[in-house]
């Protein structure tokens, strides 16, 4: 199986006792690609979520200062649609 005998890098040099076939190197290349791609994708989702959160909080603060939004007891903020245009 490729996973059991995978090298750390597809371009790792052979050492004594360790020989990697072309199939193992190609498997390692694709496994690392899937790993780095999935980590990058989820980091992008988290980063986009943080950016949206900061942007939304800045918008709400701006509208609170302008008086477009009112705090309601138990419900949170009530902003009219006209305030966002």
C-alpha positions in Angstrom: 0.0 0.0 0.0 1.2 3.5 -0.8 0.4 5.0 2.6 2.4 2.5 4.6 5.5 3.0 2.5 5.1 6.7 1.7 8.2 8.8 1.8 8.2 12.3 3.4 8.7 13.9 0.0 8.2 12.7 -3.5 11.7 13.9 -4.2 13.4 12.3 -1.2 16.7 10.6 -1.9 17.1 6.9 -1.3 18.9 5.9 1.8 20.3 2.6 2.8 17.5 0.3 3.5 14.9 2.6 1.9 14.1 2.4 -1.7 11.1 4.1 -3.2 9.5 3.1 -6.5 8.1 5.4 -9.1 4.6 4.4 -8.1 5.3 5.2 -4.4 6.7 8.6 -5.4 3.7 9.4 -7.6 1.4 8.3 -4.8 3.2 10.5 -2.3 3.0 13.4 -4.7 -0.8 13.1 -5.0 -1.3 12.4 -1.3 0.7 15.6 -0.4 -1.2 17.5 -3.0 -4.6 16.4 -1.5 -3.3 17.2 2.0 -2.0 20.7 1.2 -5.0 21.5 -0.9 -7.5 20.5 1.8 -5.7 22.4 4.5 -5.4 25.5 2.2 -9.2 25.2 1.4 -10.2 25.1 5.1 -7.8 27.8 6.1 -9.4 29.9 3.3 -12.9 29.2 4.7 -11.8 30.2 8.2 -10.1 33.3 7.0 -13.1 34.4 4.9 -15.3 33.8 7.9 -13.1 36.0 10.1 -13.0 38.7 7.4 -16.8 38.6 7.0 -17.3 38.8 10.8 -15.0 41.8 11.1 -16.7 43.5 8.1 -20.2 42.9 9.5 -19.2 44.1 13.0 -17.8 47.3 11.5 -21.0 47.8 9.5 -23.2 47.3 12.6 -21.0 49.7 14.6 -21.2 52.3 11.9 -25.0 52.1 11.8 -25.3 52.1 15.6 -23.3 55.4 15.6 -25.5 56.9 12.9 -28.7 55.8 14.8 -30.0 53.5 12.1 -30.0 50.5 14.4 -31.7 50.2 17.7 -31.0 47.6 20.4 -34.1 45.7 21.3 -34.5 43.8 24.6 -33.9 40.1 24.1 -33.8 40.3 20.3 -30.5 42.0 19.5 -30.2 44.7 16.8 -33.0 45.9 14.6 -31.7 47.7 11.5 -33.9 49.0 8.8 -33.0 48.0 5.3 -32.7 51.7 4.2 -29.7 52.0 6.5 -27.5 49.7 4.4 -28.0 51.5 1.1 
